[in-house]
Amino acid sequence: MTHMLSFGHGYSARALAKRLHPKGWSITGTTRNEEKAKQLRIEGITPRLWPGDDLTDDIAKATHLLISAGPDAAGDPVLNLLKGQIAKHAKQFAWVGYLSTTGVYGDHQGGWVDETTPLNPSTERGKHRVFAETQWQALARDTGLPLHIFRLAGIYGPGRGPFSKVRNGTAKRIIKPGQVFSRIHVDDIAQVLEASIRQPNPDAVYNLCDDDAAPPQDVLEYAAKLLDVPIPPAIAFENAEMSPMARSFYAESKRVRNDRIKTELGVELLYPDYRTGLEALLAHDQ
């Protein structure tokens, strides 16, 4: 039986599980939270509270690994705690996927990047991801682990769209000239991961984003038009009140190429731009 062990079984991993579970997959997912563990069980996932629970048997029976757990300055938490056990079973895995971020490329002032672009993160979170990527790549070189790295753009989807803030009037169009972001619908993340699982290519790196890097204010404006409500007010970036994390997103501007998921994996995006994605979310009242 195909069995996936999913570390940090969150938003993207749950979208993948919805595709795999009906096809007979057995999935074990880790979480730090007891309430989330209860929800995973409802969704047909075998939950593990981790760190804490012993994952020895889960690793031993897994055919596939998915790593979504976020790193910190110490690197990847999965490898820091379980590197020896994963290395011991490296040859049994048919596929290992690590979910990273396009933040590893750093700022390109609106220019294009692809999977061959040198990594030059400008934020601490981006630097942590680069470190974690290198940890996994080193383990793959040493053990033959069939590693695939997926660099995700900004994720949106059900429950993570702009509509609630636009509806309640708290949305603000923050204007920073030249600023563009790439983004990706969670259902497209899931279909790319499934396509990679079907046709593994160890050591591959894939950018996951749609075809239309766009200024964030354009997305909010389109959401308002779909809702037929006033367009949120514009505020200059330098005058905007933002959390340090939100402000850090504006430290980088780039357009991300996604050719490889199309040419190598044959993926046709469900939502090739934010307009089709937002229309679909609104149709499902998200």
N, C-alpha and C positions, 0 to 999 in steps of 0.2 A: 504493500500500500504506500502511496505517496504521502509523506508526512512533512509538513512545514513547521519549523520552530521559528517563531517570529518574536524578535526581541524589541520591546517597546512598541507593543501592538496598538498603534494609534490610528489616526485618521486615514492615512494612505494605506496602511496594512489592512485595515478593516474593509476598505473598498476592494482590495485584491481578494480578500477572503470571500467576499460576496460572489466573486467570479469562480473561485476554485471550489468552494464548499459544495455547490450543487453537482460538481463533476466527480465527487467521491473523495476529495482530499480530506485528510485528517490534519487539523491545525491546532497547534498549541501556541498561545500568546502570553507574553509576560507583561505585567503592569505593576506599578508600585502601590496601587490604590485598590482597596477591598471593594468599593462600590463599582469601580470600573471592571473588576474581576467578575462581579455578579452580572454586569451587562454583557461581557464577553461570553459568559456561559449561556445566556439567553440567545446569543447569536450563533451558538453551536461551536464556539471556540473553547478548548480546554484551557482555563486560565492558570497562570502561575504568578504568585507574588514574588517578585524578584527585583533587587537582591533580597534573599531570604530563603526561598524554597530551593531544594536540591534539584538541579537540572541534569544530573548525570544520566538518568534513564532517557530523558527527553532528547538529549544530544545524541545518545547512542542509537536511537531509533529514527532520527530525522534523516530524510532524504534531501531536504532543501532548508536553507537558512535565509531569513530576511532580517536585516539589522536596520532598525529605525531609531534606536536609542541615541539621543544626542550626546556628543562628547563634551568634555570640558578641558581645562588646561592640562589635566593629567592624561588626556587622550580618550580612547574609546573605552567605555565602561565594560562592554562585553569582553573585549580582549584582556583588559586589566584584571578581570576576575576569572575568565574561563579559557584563556588562550591555550593552556595545556590540553584541556579536554577537547577543544575544537581541533587542534593540531592532531591529536591522537586519531580522530575519526575523519580527517580531511579527505581521504580517498573514497569514503562512502557517499559523500554529498554529490548530487547531480548538478546542483546549482546553488550559488551563494550570492545574494544581492545586498549591496550596501547603499542606503539612501543618503546621499550627500546633498550639496547645494551648489547652485551656480555662483554663490558668494565666494567660492574659492578663486574665481578669476579676478576679483577686485574691480576697481573702477576703470572703465575704458571710455569715459566721457561720451557715451552714446554709440561708441563703435562696436563692431561685430566681434564675437568670440565663438570658437568652436572647441571641440574636445582636445585639440592639439595646442590650444593657447596656453602659454606658461601660467602657472598658478601664482597669483600675487594678491592675496586677500588684504583688504584694508581695515577689516573689523576683527575684533577678537573672536567672534563666533566663526568667521571664515577661517581664521588661523587654526582654530580647534578642529575644524573639518579637514583641513589639509593634513594636519597631524594624524587624525584618525584614518584618513585614506592611506597615508604612507604606512601606518601600522598594518592595515589589512593587506596591502600590496606586498609587504615584506613577508607576512605569513604565507601568502599565496605562493610567492617565489620559493619559500623554504619547504613547503609541504605539498604543493600541487593543488591547493584549494581552488575550486573553480569560481573565482571571484568576478563579479560584475559590479561596476560602480555606476550609479545613476545620480546625476547632478540635477536637482529639481529647482525650477524657478518658483516664483510665488504661487502658493497653492490656494485654490478656491474651490467651492462646490457647495453641496447642500449643508446648510448651517454655517457656511463661511463665505457668504456673499455680502455685498454692500447694502442690500435692500433695507435691513432693519434700521441702520443709521440714517439712510436717506429718508425713510418713512417718518422716523421720530424727530428729524430735524437736527440731529447732532453731527451729520457729515459735513466736512469742510474740504473744499478743493484746494489743496496746498500746491502752490505754484512755484516751481523751481525751473527756470528756463533750461531747456535741453534735457530735462530728466525723463528717462524712459525706463520702464520695468518690463521684463518678460514674466509670463504667468502660465499656469497649467491647471486644467480642471482635474479634480481627483479621479474621475472616471477614466481620463486619458492616462494618468499615472498607472492605474490598475491594468489597463489593456497593454501598455508597454511592458510592464513587468511580466504579465502572462505570456506575451509574445517572446520575451527573452527566455523564459522558462522552457517554452516549447523548442527553442533553437539556441541552446547555450553557446556562448562564445567566450570562454574564460579569458580574463584580462581586459575585456572590452569596457569602455567607458562611454556612457550615453548622456547627452543633454536632454532633459525633459522639459519642454516648453511648447507653447503654441506658435503660430506663424506671425503674430502681430505684437511685437513689443510696443508699448504705448504709454503715454504720460498718464499718471494715476488720476489726474483730474478729468481726463476723457472718460474713464470708466465710471466715475461717479455721475458725470453729466448724462451718460447714456442710461445709467440705472434710473436717474430721475425722470428722463423722458419716457422710459418704459412704464414707470409708475404714474406718469402724468402728474407730477408734483413739481414745485419750484426747484430749479437747479441750485445745489448747495452753494453757499457763498465762497468766493475765492479769497485766499489769504496767502500773502507772500511767505515763502519758506522761512525767511529770517525772522518773521514776526509770529510764526505759528507756535502754539504751545503743544509740545510733543514729548512723549516719554523718550528716555535715552535710546531704547531699542528702536522705536519708530523713527527717530531722527537718524539712527545709524543706517537704516535702509536707504536714505537719501544721500548717503556718502558715496554710493556707487550707481553708475548709470551705464548700461550696456544693452546691446541687442544680441540675443543668443541664438545660434544656428541649431536647428534640430534635424538636419538632413539624415543623420546616421540612423535614427529610429525608423525613418521611412525606407531608406535604401537597404539597410541590413536586416531589419525586422519586419518590413512590409506593413508598418503601421499607417493607417489612415486616421487622422485625428477626428474624434467625435466632435470636438469643439475647437476649430482651428483659430478662433479669435475670441476676444472677450465678449463681443456682441452675441455670437451664437451661444456662448456659455451662459451669459446673463439671461438671455431669452429662455433657455431651457430651465434655469433655476426658477424664474418667475412662473413658468408654466406649472412647475411643481410646488409653487407657493413657498419658495425658500427665501 
